Amino acid sequence: MTDTAAPETTATTATTAAAAPARAIDAAPAATGAGAGRKEPFFYGGQAVIEGVLMRGPRHWAVAARKPDGEIVLVEEALTSRIYTSAVWAKPLLRGIAGLVEMMHLGTRAIRWSANLQAEAAGFQLSKRAMRISMVISVILALGLFFGLPLATAGLLHKGERGLGFGLVEGLARGVIVIGYLFAISQIPSIARLFQYHGAEHKTINCFESGAPVDVPNVRTSSRLHPRCGTGFIVVVVFVSLVVLAPLAGLPLPLLLLSRLLFIPVIAAVSYEGIRALARIRHTGAGRFLLVPVLACQKLTTREPDDSQIEVAIVALAAARRATEGIPGTALPLTS
């Protein structure tokens, strides 16, 4: 997430775990909200990092990663910024913008930490400057891939004046480009391994939400696909961006380019509500039908994890839950 209005984090702790079999974790649901008689469930989520998994709770987040020697290292922090604690940022539409900020801030920090963990094991350290440059380049490439290339493709394929037809071609091109990109990077061995950890994160969350004990055998048999997923969010973003941006295709070129940037928060906010709505109706006939493209694309960005990767995801979820729900112990025997 960006540093602009980014949440501050405190109460950092770092612990390590030996490569031992995971113990079962109680699967009681989390709840948030004030008042003795009114509690709203919180849906845990996370993402894959380098050789690890990040898990996020309502007031706490944790990231666990495995070092080359097999040791699991865990970092946990409290979430204290108003973007996490204020009810304003939990309101519809605004929570989508908050989620975009969170993804960029927490995700960037977790990936930087996990990358350095592997680098230290190899005898070198990645500087903050190098990581910032890498992230800036990644953002520029993402904007070019998601906005610039579809516009250029539409310019080549669409004949005549720019209008709604141009916008539709641009939107369809964006969808094809995104799917092609996900397929291409999934063939890279290091990315395929990252996608295994993505699968481990999904399987752990699915196991937890099913009510089963969160241990390796139960997580192993859980699905690696989940409706509340960043990949699914991208699929919804592609559709929403087509609806929102296609009518603006007739704008003069400078305004056309500017509109693609200015509407990013709007598209993110609407898409976030869309993916939440799909998750709520996932067990209905309409929900299952609408989720087909969302879950299908996850087959590109998730792989079946091995037990050691599942253990890492269980450690991260246990830590995120422990701080929120007061659960004693963790998935693995951690020592400070």
Order of alpha helices (4+ residues) and beta strands (2+ residues): beta-beta-beta-beta-beta-beta-beta-alpha-alpha-alpha-alpha-alpha-alpha-alpha-alpha-alpha-alpha-alpha-alpha-alpha-beta
